[in-house]
């Protein structure tokens, strides 16, 4: 059974940092893209960042460029999101996702086949 488990969320003051982790199990995802999305209360889920199967390519939403960094673990079944200079508008549930057949992905949620349950990030002003 495929499972993605996120961790690392929490409450932080504006300007602070958090590091999210997501580990996939149940099959090998080292050959496929992994991504982060987020959903704030009352808003649609939005793309945050994506990383290619080998970590060689990344892409970010404009709202997080220069502040967030996506990376993969050595086994490539783990993905991280380092979030710096956090703002109250970054408050959301953050979801990890992976593409079951794509080496790299874009910002569309329909490109990703497997999703985690999400981890809450709250940034206070």
N, C-alpha and C positions, 0 to 999 in steps of 0.2 A: 504494500500500500504506500503510495506516494504521500509524503508529508513534508511540509515546510514549516519550520518553527522560528518565529522571530523573538528577539529579546533585546534588552537595552533601553527600552523606552522609560519615560519618567517625567518628573516635573523639574524644570530648570528655569532660571531667570533669563530674561532677555540678555543677549550677548554671550551666553554660556554655550557649552558644547555637550553633545551626546554622541555615542557610537552605537549604532544598531547592528545587530548580527542576525543572520538567517542561515539556517542549516537545512539542507534538503536530504531526505532519506527515502528509501524505497526503490530507488533506481539511481543510475549514474547520470548526473547533469553536467558533468565536466565538459561536455561537448556543446553545450547550449547556452544561450543568452540568459542572464539573470537581471532582474530589474526591481526597482522600488517605486511604488505608487503611494499616494496618500489621499485620505478623504476627511475633510473637515465637516463639522456639523452643518447640515443643511445644504451641503455642496456635493457635486459629483466627484467621483474618484478621479484623480489627476496624476499624470506621469511625473516622476521626480528624476529618475536616473536609470540608465541601462549600461551593462557591461557585456562585452562579447565573450565568447567561450574561453578564449585564452587571455583575457584581460587587456588585449591590445587596443581595443576601441571602447570608448565611453561617450555618452551623450547625456546632457542635463537639461532640465527645464530652465528657462531663462530666469525664473524666480529664485533658483538656488545656485546658479553658476557662480563660482568663486567662493562659495561658502560650504558646499557639500562635496564630498569625494566618495565615489563608489569604488570598491575594490573586491578582489576575490581571494579566498584562502588558497594555500598551496594545493590542496586536494581538489579545488575548484567546485566543490559542492557547497561551499560556504560563501556568502556574499556579505559585505559590510557597507555601512553608510556612515561615514564620519560627518557629523553636522556641527559646523562652527558658526559663530556669530548669529545664533538663533534669534528669531524674531517672534513676536506673538502670533503673527500670521502663519507661522510654521506649525502651529498647533493643529494636530490631526491624528487620526489613526494611520499608521504607516504599515503598508503591506509589501511583503516580498512576493515576487512572482518569477516563474521560470518558463521558458519556451521549450516545449517538448521536441521541437524539430528544427529550430532556427539557431544558427551560430551567433547571430546578432539580431537585435530587435529595434523597434522604434517606440513611439510613445502611445501606441494604441493598445488598450487593455485586451482587445480581442486577439492580439498576437501571442498571448501568454496562456499556457494551458493549465498551470498549477499555481495555486495561491496559498499563502499562509493565512492565519487567523487574524493577524494584525497586532500591533503594539502601540499603545497610546503615548503620544508625545505632547506634553503641555508646556508652553512657554509663557511665563508670567511677565507682565510689564513692570 
